[in-house]
Amino acid sequence: MKKFFVKKSKQGLFLALVITVCTMLMPAKAFAQGGGPPTVTYPVFWEETQPAGNIDKNWQSVSVSSDGSKMLAGVWGGRIYLSANGGTSWAETRPPGDFDKNWNAVTISADGSKMLAGVNPLGRLYLSSNGGASWAETQPAGDFNKNWSAVSASADGSKMLAGVYFGRLYLSTNGGTSWSEIRPAGDANKWWISVSVSSDGSKMLAAVQDGRLYLSTDGGTNWVETGPALGEIISLKFKV
């Protein structure tokens, strides 16, 4: 069963989520014995990784293949870094050449073979079909700079969805080779802030900042407005 999750920017909702998660983690025995829930400490294992060396960066976007071996990380006002061994080592990759860019959105197919990276504001969309070894500029909207704000891909990378901040949505059904403009909200520019594609590419979800949520259940052919009005949406993701 596929589900999609909507991440909100409302502090109240975040607090409710934290409380719910903490309650779920509490041992049932504690409640049976009465009294308030105990303090439970769980080990967390994190290690700093330094794709760009031992310096701070404005990390803006990240994506990981399904097995975790391929990782892509983009810097706002910097470069894109690629790991092919689960984050053990990293290499700078240069889709547009030796230039700093505002890498606002990146995505990787489940097998790690296809990658899509977008620049915002006023940039281009870049595609790799060989695991990041080489890149090519792809032009869903023609030979124009756009504010690429969101990208997503199906598991095999055949279906790709890209959104423009105050612009249109673009769909590819052949791994980024060609694109078509789609209009979930009609013939109007929208502040597309987040998009998500299910693993098989059949379901797609797109969100407008301070706007509405749009759903397709047929691979992007038809769209309907969906979802409750719960405030500003900042990210979307399908989960199996």
C-alpha positions as CSV (number, residue, x, y, z in Angstrom):
1,M,0.0,0.0,0.0
2,K,1.4,3.4,-1.0
3,K,1.1,6.4,1.2
4,F,2.2,10.0,0.9
5,F,3.3,12.2,3.6
6,V,2.9,16.0,3.8
7,K,5.4,18.0,5.8
8,K,4.0,21.2,7.2
9,S,5.6,24.3,8.5
10,K,3.1,24.8,11.3
11,Q,4.9,24.5,14.7
12,G,1.9,23.0,16.3
13,L,1.8,20.0,13.9
14,F,5.6,19.4,14.4
15,L,5.0,19.4,18.2
16,A,2.1,16.9,17.8
17,L,4.3,14.7,15.7
18,V,7.1,14.7,18.3
19,I,4.7,13.9,21.1
20,T,3.2,11.0,19.0
21,V,6.6,9.6,18.2
22,C,7.8,9.8,21.8
23,T,4.7,8.2,23.1
24,M,5.1,5.3,20.6
25,L,8.6,4.7,21.8
26,M,7.7,4.4,25.4
27,P,7.6,0.9,26.8
28,A,4.0,-0.4,27.4
29,K,5.1,-1.7,30.8
30,A,5.7,1.8,32.1
31,F,2.1,2.7,31.4
32,A,0.8,-0.5,33.0
33,Q,2.6,0.4,36.2
34,G,1.1,3.8,36.4
35,G,2.7,7.2,36.6
36,G,4.0,9.3,33.7
37,P,6.1,7.9,30.9
38,P,9.7,7.3,31.7
39,T,12.7,9.0,30.1
40,V,14.1,6.6,27.5
41,T,17.5,7.1,25.9
42,Y,18.2,5.5,22.5
43,P,21.6,5.4,20.9
44,V,22.0,7.5,17.8
45,F,25.0,6.8,15.6
46,W,25.9,9.7,13.3
47,E,29.2,10.7,11.8
48,E,30.1,13.9,10.1
49,T,31.0,13.5,6.4
50,Q,33.0,16.1,4.5
51,P,32.3,16.1,0.8
52,A,33.8,19.6,0.4
53,G,36.5,19.3,3.1
54,N,36.5,20.5,6.6
55,I,34.5,23.6,6.0
56,D,30.9,24.7,6.5
57,K,28.6,24.8,3.4
58,N,25.0,25.8,2.7
59,W,23.7,22.3,2.1
60,Q,20.4,22.7,0.3
61,S,19.4,19.4,-1.3
62,V,20.2,15.7,-0.9
63,S,19.0,12.4,-2.4
64,V,20.0,8.7,-1.9
65,S,19.5,5.5,-4.0
66,S,17.3,2.8,-2.6
67,D,20.3,0.7,-1.3
68,G,22.1,3.8,0.0
69,S,25.2,3.3,-2.1
70,K,24.7,6.4,-4.3
71,M,24.4,9.8,-2.6
72,L,24.0,13.3,-4.1
73,A,24.3,16.5,-2.1
74,G,23.9,20.0,-3.5
75,V,25.2,23.3,-2.1
76,W,23.4,26.6,-2.4
77,G,26.0,28.9,-4.0
78,G,28.4,26.0,-4.5
79,R,28.9,22.6,-6.0
80,I,27.3,19.2,-6.2
81,Y,29.0,16.2,-4.5
82,L,28.6,12.6,-5.3
83,S,29.3,9.5,-3.3
84,A,29.3,6.0,-4.9
85,N,30.1,4.1,-1.7
86,G,27.4,5.1,0.8
87,G,29.1,8.3,1.9
88,T,32.5,6.9,2.7
89,S,34.2,9.1,0.1
90,W,32.9,12.0,-2.1
91,A,33.8,13.6,-5.3
92,E,32.8,17.0,-6.8
93,T,30.6,16.6,-9.9
94,R,30.2,19.5,-12.3
95,P,27.0,19.4,-14.4
96,P,27.4,23.0,-15.7
97,G,31.2,23.1,-15.6
98,D,33.5,24.8,-13.1
99,F,30.9,27.1,-11.7
100,D,29.1,27.6,-8.4
101,K,25.3,27.3,-8.6
102,N,22.3,27.3,-6.3
103,W,21.5,23.6,-6.3
104,N,18.0,23.8,-5.0
105,A,16.7,20.3,-5.8
106,V,18.3,16.9,-6.6
107,T,16.9,13.4,-7.0
108,I,18.3,9.9,-7.7
109,S,16.5,6.9,-9.1
110,A,16.3,3.8,-6.9
111,D,19.1,2.0,-8.7
112,G,21.3,5.1,-8.7
113,S,21.7,5.2,-12.5
114,K,19.6,8.4,-13.2
115,M,20.0,11.7,-11.5
116,L,18.3,15.1,-11.9
117,A,19.5,18.4,-10.4
118,G,17.9,21.8,-10.6
119,V,19.2,25.3,-10.1
120,N,17.1,28.1,-8.6
121,P,16.9,31.0,-9.2
122,L,17.3,31.5,-12.9
123,G,19.1,28.3,-13.8
124,R,18.9,25.1,-15.7
125,L,18.0,21.4,-15.1
126,Y,20.8,18.8,-15.5
127,L,20.4,15.1,-16.1
128,S,22.8,12.2,-15.6
129,S,21.9,8.7,-17.0
130,N,25.1,7.0,-15.9
131,G,25.2,7.4,-12.2
132,G,26.7,10.9,-12.2
133,A,29.7,10.1,-14.4
134,S,28.6,12.6,-17.0
135,W,25.8,15.3,-17.1
136,A,23.8,17.1,-19.8
137,E,21.6,20.1,-19.6
138,T,18.0,19.2,-20.3
139,Q,15.4,21.8,-21.3
140,P,11.9,21.0,-20.3
141,A,10.9,24.7,-20.7
142,G,13.1,25.4,-23.7
143,D,16.3,27.3,-23.8
144,F,15.5,29.5,-20.8
145,N,16.6,29.9,-17.2
146,K,14.0,28.9,-14.7
147,N,13.5,28.7,-11.0
148,W,13.7,25.0,-10.6
149,S,12.3,24.3,-7.1
150,A,11.4,20.6,-7.0
151,V,12.3,17.4,-8.8
152,S,11.4,13.7,-8.3
153,A,11.7,10.4,-10.2
154,S,10.2,7.0,-10.2
155,A,12.3,4.0,-9.1
156,D,13.6,3.2,-12.5
157,G,14.0,6.9,-13.5
158,S,11.7,6.6,-16.4
159,K,9.2,9.0,-15.0
160,M,10.5,12.4,-13.9
161,L,8.6,15.5,-12.5
162,A,10.1,18.9,-12.2
163,G,8.5,22.1,-10.8
164,V,9.3,25.7,-11.4
165,Y,8.8,28.3,-8.6
166,F,6.2,30.6,-10.1
167,G,6.0,28.7,-13.3
168,R,4.8,25.3,-14.6
169,L,5.2,21.6,-14.0
170,Y,7.1,19.5,-16.5
171,L,6.8,15.7,-17.0
172,S,9.2,13.2,-18.7
173,T,8.1,9.6,-19.4
174,N,11.4,8.6,-21.0
175,G,14.0,9.3,-18.4
176,G,14.5,12.9,-19.1
177,T,15.0,12.6,-22.9
178,S,11.9,14.7,-23.7
179,W,9.5,16.7,-21.6
180,S,6.0,18.1,-21.7
181,E,4.3,20.8,-19.8
182,I,1.5,19.7,-17.6
183,R,-1.2,21.9,-16.0
184,P,-2.7,20.5,-12.8
185,A,-3.9,24.0,-11.8
186,G,-4.8,25.1,-15.3
187,D,-3.1,27.6,-17.6
188,A,-1.4,29.6,-14.8
189,N,1.9,30.0,-13.2
190,K,2.1,28.6,-9.7
191,W,4.6,28.6,-6.8
192,W,5.5,24.8,-7.2
193,I,7.4,24.1,-4.0
194,S,7.5,20.3,-3.8
195,V,6.8,17.3,-6.0
196,S,6.9,13.5,-5.5
197,V,6.6,10.5,-7.8
198,S,5.7,6.9,-6.6
199,S,8.2,4.1,-7.2
200,D,6.2,2.8,-10.2
201,G,5.6,6.2,-11.6
202,S,1.8,5.8,-11.5
203,K,1.1,8.3,-8.7
204,M,2.3,11.9,-8.5
205,L,1.8,14.7,-6.0
206,A,2.5,18.4,-6.4
207,A,2.2,21.2,-4.0
208,V,1.8,24.9,-4.4
209,Q,3.2,27.2,-1.7
210,D,0.3,29.1,-0.1
211,G,-1.9,27.2,-2.5
212,R,-3.3,23.8,-3.2
213,L,-2.2,20.1,-3.5
214,Y,-2.7,18.2,-6.8
215,L,-2.7,14.5,-7.3
216,S,-2.4,12.3,-10.4
217,T,-3.1,8.5,-10.3
218,D,-2.4,7.8,-13.9
219,G,1.3,8.8,-14.3
220,G,0.6,12.5,-14.8
221,T,-2.0,12.4,-17.5
222,N,-4.9,13.7,-15.3
223,W,-4.8,15.7,-12.1
224,V,-7.3,16.6,-9.4
225,E,-7.0,19.0,-6.5
226,T,-6.8,17.0,-3.3
227,G,-6.0,17.3,0.4
228,P,-7.2,19.4,3.3
229,A,-6.2,23.0,3.8
230,L,-3.8,22.5,6.6
231,G,-1.4,25.4,6.0
232,E,1.8,25.8,4.0
233,I,3.3,22.6,2.5
234,I,7.1,22.5,2.2
235,S,7.8,18.9,1.1
236,L,6.1,15.8,-0.2
237,K,7.2,12.1,-0.4
238,F,5.6,8.9,-1.4
239,K,6.4,5.8,0.7
240,V,5.7,2.1,0.0
